[in-house]
Amino acid sequence: MKKIILDTNFLIDSIKFKIDLYEQLKGFDIYTIKPVIEEINLISKSCKKDSKYAKLVLKIYNKIKIIEITGNSDDILLNLSNEYIIATQDSVLRKKIKNKKGKLAYIRQKKYIVLEE
């Protein structure tokens, strides 16, 4: 089974755009990393515009497996990009992953998840 790691902006955007991750990622083991959960917790407690989406992420996506690893989330995701598919909306991180010949997923047209392997 293919493994995919979701980052902060991907999780928040999936809620914002009403994308059913479990439906579109059928057949995948879905993961995230501890720094992503920590960042979503911070956003959910802030006054930022995405705080309501972050709160929903914490409620809805409680079945996602968390990889217990610490450090800078972008660095961790970049290092894991050959072993896992990395789902991100961050254009800078996407370029780095492409340059490293890593596997990538992102949301297109606010409704589809595109996989690049």
Order of alpha helices (4+ residues) and beta strands (2+ residues): beta-alpha-alpha-beta-alpha-alpha-beta-alpha-beta-alpha-beta-beta
